[in-house]
Amino acid sequence: MDLQLIETVEEFEKITEKDDTFFLLKHSIACPISAEAKVQFENYASESKTPTYILHVQEARPLSNEIAEKYGVKHESPQALLFQKNKIVWNASHWDVTKKALLDVDKQYM
């Protein structure tokens, strides 16, 4: 699947209503570690049927903060989050965001 960029709380709320399960990557456009995580996330997305979304933390700070507050997961970037039934059931950050980790989680929760 292709990555879809989301920027607003309203867009995110529509996704939580539409998709029972999906991955979201919080991506810092200024960080080399985040750039590598994005590559790993894109590689995962190209092989998966699970919907995948990305937000750029510098451009979507209100959304990033809202997710951290609403779901009680400390903000980090890069950070991959697996949502299932409007709850975060898995998350990883920094070098732990790998294609293999995402595929393993996909198998576990799908």
Backbone bond lengths (Angstrom), bond angles and torsions (degrees), N, CA, C in turn:
res aa  C-N    CA-C-N  psi(-1)  N-CA   C-N-CA  omega(-1)  CA-C   N-CA-C  phi
1 M - - - 1.449 - - 1.523 109.46 -
2 D 1.287 115.25 156.15 1.457 120.28 176.50 1.521 110.70 -84.08
3 L 1.312 114.65 150.42 1.461 120.31 173.56 1.520 108.84 -77.34
4 Q 1.308 115.63 135.72 1.459 119.71 175.87 1.514 108.42 -111.95
5 L 1.317 116.15 128.40 1.456 121.81 178.69 1.523 108.95 -78.29
6 I 1.330 116.89 131.10 1.455 121.20 173.89 1.521 108.69 -122.35
7 E 1.338 115.66 146.62 1.452 119.32 -173.92 1.523 114.11 -130.63
8 T 1.335 117.99 -17.30 1.457 118.97 -173.26 1.531 111.47 -125.12
9 V 1.315 114.60 158.16 1.462 120.84 175.96 1.532 109.34 -60.31
10 E 1.327 116.73 -38.65 1.470 120.67 -179.87 1.525 111.51 -62.62
11 E 1.324 117.06 -42.80 1.470 119.93 177.16 1.525 110.46 -61.69
12 F 1.330 116.31 -43.48 1.461 120.61 -179.78 1.526 110.90 -62.57
13 E 1.329 117.32 -43.26 1.463 120.51 179.93 1.530 111.59 -61.71
14 K 1.325 117.14 -37.47 1.474 120.37 176.57 1.522 110.72 -63.61
15 I 1.322 116.18 -38.64 1.467 120.58 179.16 1.523 110.28 -65.35
16 T 1.335 117.40 -43.21 1.471 119.50 -179.25 1.526 111.33 -65.68
17 E 1.328 117.17 -26.71 1.469 120.77 176.37 1.527 111.27 -77.90
18 K 1.335 116.30 -34.85 1.467 122.08 -174.27 1.531 112.73 -85.03
19 D 1.329 116.80 -43.97 1.466 122.00 -173.05 1.525 110.78 -107.01
20 D 1.314 116.15 120.91 1.464 120.80 177.31 1.530 110.90 -67.69
21 T 1.335 116.13 -37.87 1.459 122.42 -178.20 1.526 108.53 -134.57
22 F 1.341 115.89 133.53 1.467 119.59 177.01 1.528 109.80 -162.00
23 F 1.323 114.92 159.83 1.465 122.76 174.69 1.519 109.26 -104.42
24 L 1.323 115.15 143.84 1.457 121.89 173.98 1.521 107.95 -129.73
25 L 1.325 115.50 134.70 1.465 120.79 174.45 1.521 108.62 -111.05
26 K 1.332 115.80 121.67 1.460 121.07 169.66 1.523 105.80 -86.75
27 H 1.324 115.46 117.24 1.468 121.37 -171.26 1.526 110.68 -121.25
28 S 1.322 115.66 129.68 1.462 121.14 173.32 1.522 108.47 -93.50
29 I 1.332 116.05 120.46 1.470 119.42 -177.74 1.530 112.58 -74.28
30 A 1.337 117.26 -4.30 1.468 121.09 -178.13 1.527 113.60 -108.44
31 C 1.328 117.78 2.90 1.468 120.59 -170.80 1.529 111.57 -115.62
32 P 1.336 118.64 127.04 1.465 120.25 178.67 1.534 113.55 -65.72
33 I 1.327 117.94 -32.39 1.470 119.93 176.60 1.525 108.97 -65.28
34 S 1.319 116.04 -41.28 1.455 120.59 178.50 1.530 111.11 -65.66
35 A 1.318 117.06 -36.33 1.465 120.44 177.72 1.527 110.52 -60.57
36 E 1.323 116.82 -41.43 1.475 120.31 178.25 1.523 110.36 -67.92
37 A 1.318 117.61 -41.36 1.466 120.26 177.61 1.520 110.74 -60.74
38 K 1.323 116.86 -38.05 1.472 121.03 178.66 1.529 110.62 -63.34
39 V 1.314 117.14 -41.71 1.472 120.79 176.57 1.529 109.86 -60.61
40 Q 1.318 116.70 -46.14 1.469 120.99 178.94 1.531 110.51 -60.93
41 F 1.330 116.61 -42.90 1.465 122.71 -179.60 1.531 110.43 -64.83
42 E 1.326 116.60 -42.68 1.477 121.23 178.14 1.528 110.58 -63.66
43 N 1.333 116.74 -41.55 1.466 120.10 178.26 1.523 110.84 -63.36
44 Y 1.320 116.52 -41.36 1.466 120.40 175.34 1.531 110.06 -61.26
45 A 1.324 116.35 -49.05 1.472 121.37 -176.27 1.527 111.95 -59.20
46 S 1.331 116.86 -33.27 1.469 120.16 -178.42 1.529 112.14 -68.42
47 E 1.337 117.04 -18.62 1.470 121.28 -178.60 1.524 113.60 -108.04
48 S 1.318 117.26 -8.93 1.464 120.88 -171.15 1.524 112.13 -106.96
49 K 1.307 114.80 153.52 1.463 121.04 172.62 1.534 111.39 -95.35
50 T 1.320 117.13 -7.41 1.456 121.74 178.33 1.533 109.08 -70.53
51 P 1.332 118.41 130.43 1.464 119.86 177.46 1.528 111.26 -58.69
52 T 1.320 115.89 140.28 1.458 121.57 -177.89 1.524 109.75 -130.55
53 Y 1.315 114.82 136.82 1.459 122.04 -178.17 1.518 109.13 -132.90
54 I 1.315 114.94 157.16 1.463 120.78 179.46 1.526 108.78 -137.41
55 L 1.309 115.63 144.07 1.463 119.40 170.19 1.516 107.59 -129.23
56 H 1.328 115.06 142.27 1.460 121.49 175.74 1.523 106.69 -92.98
57 V 1.323 116.41 114.57 1.460 120.00 -171.65 1.529 112.46 -60.06
58 Q 1.321 118.14 -32.95 1.461 119.81 -179.51 1.530 111.44 -69.03
59 E 1.326 116.92 -29.02 1.458 121.08 -175.87 1.527 112.17 -100.55
60 A 1.315 117.87 -11.57 1.468 121.53 -176.47 1.531 110.11 -134.89
61 R 1.311 115.82 43.48 1.467 120.59 -177.64 1.530 112.69 -57.18
62 P 1.346 119.91 -43.78 1.470 118.73 178.58 1.538 112.40 -59.10
63 L 1.314 117.38 -40.31 1.464 120.57 178.29 1.520 110.28 -66.86
64 S 1.303 117.34 -45.71 1.465 121.05 179.56 1.531 110.88 -58.53
65 N 1.320 116.31 -44.80 1.464 120.67 178.86 1.531 111.50 -65.84
66 E 1.321 116.99 -40.89 1.463 121.70 179.61 1.530 110.79 -60.05
67 I 1.324 116.97 -43.23 1.469 120.94 179.75 1.531 109.72 -64.05
68 A 1.322 117.10 -45.77 1.470 120.43 179.52 1.529 110.98 -59.52
69 E 1.323 116.54 -44.94 1.467 120.26 -178.71 1.520 112.41 -70.21
70 K 1.315 116.93 -48.34 1.467 121.50 -174.54 1.522 112.20 -65.21
71 Y 1.344 116.49 -39.00 1.462 120.19 -174.23 1.523 113.36 -102.21
72 G 1.330 117.84 -2.84 1.457 121.29 175.26 1.517 114.62 67.49
73 V 1.331 116.29 31.10 1.463 120.45 177.74 1.522 107.68 -113.99
74 K 1.322 116.45 119.55 1.459 121.35 -178.81 1.526 110.25 -53.93
75 H 1.319 115.82 132.94 1.468 120.31 179.12 1.517 110.75 -67.68
76 E 1.315 114.49 133.10 1.463 122.23 170.01 1.521 106.10 -142.08
77 S 1.306 116.34 159.66 1.463 118.62 171.24 1.521 108.06 -147.78
78 P 1.311 114.26 132.67 1.463 126.56 0.71 1.530 110.78 -71.96
79 Q 1.319 113.21 154.52 1.464 119.57 178.32 1.526 108.72 -149.96
80 A 1.323 115.80 124.10 1.466 121.37 175.43 1.527 108.09 -100.71
81 L 1.324 115.32 134.18 1.464 121.70 -178.20 1.521 108.85 -127.32
82 L 1.321 116.53 132.03 1.465 120.91 173.53 1.522 107.60 -103.95
83 F 1.318 115.22 119.20 1.460 122.04 177.17 1.515 108.94 -100.14
84 Q 1.321 115.50 137.06 1.461 121.46 175.32 1.527 107.01 -143.48
85 K 1.322 114.96 122.54 1.476 121.30 -178.33 1.533 110.90 51.53
86 N 1.342 114.39 46.06 1.463 123.22 176.17 1.532 113.65 61.20
87 K 1.336 116.18 30.76 1.466 122.22 173.14 1.527 107.52 -133.54
88 I 1.320 116.32 149.31 1.464 119.98 173.13 1.519 107.02 -85.19
89 V 1.331 116.25 118.14 1.463 120.73 -178.19 1.529 112.12 -104.22
90 W 1.326 116.59 -9.68 1.471 120.68 179.14 1.515 107.54 -161.47
91 N 1.325 115.72 145.44 1.469 119.66 171.86 1.515 109.44 -152.85
92 A 1.310 114.88 154.36 1.463 122.13 177.34 1.521 107.54 -147.78
93 S 1.326 115.20 155.89 1.462 118.21 179.05 1.522 110.73 -138.43
94 H 1.292 113.29 166.43 1.452 124.43 176.88 1.541 111.74 51.97
95 W 1.329 117.41 -127.83 1.468 120.46 -174.43 1.529 112.80 -70.69
96 D 1.339 118.15 -9.96 1.467 120.93 178.12 1.538 112.65 -79.13
97 V 1.331 117.24 -8.02 1.470 120.75 176.72 1.531 107.08 -85.84
98 T 1.340 115.45 93.60 1.462 121.21 179.95 1.525 109.53 -127.22
99 K 1.307 115.23 157.29 1.463 120.05 177.19 1.528 110.07 -57.18
100 K 1.324 116.92 -43.54 1.461 120.52 -179.18 1.526 111.36 -61.49
101 A 1.337 116.81 -45.90 1.469 120.17 179.77 1.527 110.62 -61.19
102 L 1.327 116.79 -42.44 1.459 120.99 -179.79 1.529 111.22 -65.51
103 L 1.326 116.57 -41.88 1.476 120.19 177.52 1.519 111.12 -64.38
104 D 1.338 116.40 -41.42 1.473 120.21 178.63 1.533 110.94 -61.56
105 V 1.307 116.54 -44.07 1.468 121.36 179.47 1.529 110.11 -66.39
106 D 1.315 115.70 -40.24 1.463 120.83 177.82 1.534 110.59 -56.40
107 K 1.329 115.73 -45.41 1.479 120.15 178.73 1.525 111.30 -64.85
108 Q 1.311 116.53 -38.65 1.461 121.62 -177.41 1.526 112.11 -67.65
109 Y 1.318 117.91 -39.21 1.465 120.93 -172.41 1.522 114.22 -102.20
110 M 1.322 118.24 -8.08 1.470 118.52 -176.30 1.514 110.99 -100.48
